[in-house]
């Protein structure tokens, strides 16, 4: 019984890392322009979000951390009445700055999501590209 409990507690702690980070209804209307041109958009400011990038001595999955940062940035940008966000830098220690923009019907220049620095041989699939040159990835499948 004691050994089972000792095994279940760390698993429960690691599984709880993403609890509560969900895309709001307003955040669903915010696009992510990974490297698109937002010069025709109105700059509404900067959003800096952060999540835990490690639990104790264990580093969390980089892709999961990046996805959570994007979800949080989209939620925060929606509160600013922004409809587009763009990363202003790479995540550092679980924190990442994002620019918040109001683009309306402005077309963003075609671009692709940057390759995963951990796996530079991965190319983004062109069929995931939305009209306007931006890509979004759902945090949860519906």
N, C-alpha and C positions, 0 to 999 in steps of 0.2 A: 504494500500500500504506500509506504513512504517513498520507495523508488519511483512508483508511478507518479506520485505527486511532484517529485523533483524533476521528472521529465516533462510533465504537463505545464508547469509554471513558466519555464522559458519559452515554450512554444506559444502559450497564450500571450505573453508579453510581446513577442515578435509579431504575432498575428494582429495585434491591436495597433500597429503602427499607422495604418491608414484609416482607422476608425474616425468618422466624422468629416473627412475631407471628401465632399461630394460637390458636383457642379450644380449650382443654383439654377432656377428657371431663368433668371435674368442673365446669368453667366453663359447659358446656352446660346444666347444671341451675340456673344462676343467672339469674333474671329481671331485667329492667330496668324500674323504675317511673319513667317520665320525669317525670311531675308528679302521680302518684297519692299518695294519703294512706297513709303508712306508720306512722301513730300507733298502730295495733294490733299492730305488729311490735316485736320486741326489737332494740334498737340494739346492734350488735356493734362499732362503731367506724368509723373513717374510713380510706379507702384513697386515696392520691394516686399517680397514675400519670403517666408522661410519655413522649413519643415525639418524634422530630425533626419540627419543623413547617416546617423549611426546609433545603435542601441548598445550602450556599454562599449565593449571593445569590438563589436561586430559592425562593419560597414553595411548599410542598406544597399539594395540594388539601385544602381545609378539611373536606370530607365524609370523605375517606380518613383524615385525622388523627383526626377524631371517632370514626370506626368503630374505629380501632386503639386509641384510649383506652378505648372501651367494652369491647373484647375483653380488654384487659389488666386492666381493673377487675373484670370477671367472673371471670377466672382467679385474681386475688388474693383476691377475696371468697370464692371456693370454698375457698381454703386456711384461711379463718377460719370455715368451716362456715356461711357465709351463703347464703341462697337468693334474696336480692333486693338489688339495688343501686339507688341513686338519685343522680343528679348533684347536687353541692352548689354548683356554680357553673359558669360557662362556661370552656372551655379558654383558658388564657393561656400563651403562649410554649411550646406543646406539652405543658402540664401541666394536669391537671384533678383536683379532689378529688371523691370519691364516698363516700356513706354506705353501709355494709354492714349489712344487716338479716336477721333470721331471722323470716320471716312464717309459715312452715308452710302451713296451709290457710286462713290469713286472706285475706279478699277485699279487694283494693285498690280504692279508689274509682275509677270510670271517669275516664279522662283520655286525652289525645292527646299524641303526641310533639310537642315544640315545633317551630315552623316554623324552617326554615333562615334564620338572620339575613342570609345573603348573598342569599337570594331569598325575601322575605316573602310573595310571592303563591302559594307552594307550600302546598297543604293536604294533610295526611296522608290516605291512603286508609283509609276505615273498615273495609274488608274485611281489613286486616292486624291489626286489633285482636283480641287474644286475650281470652277470658273472664277477668274480673278487672281489666280496665281497663289493661293494660300492653301494650306493643309491643316486640318484639325483632326485630332484623334480623341475618341471618346474615352472618358475615364471609366465609365461603366457601360456595358452593352445593354441595350433595351430590346 
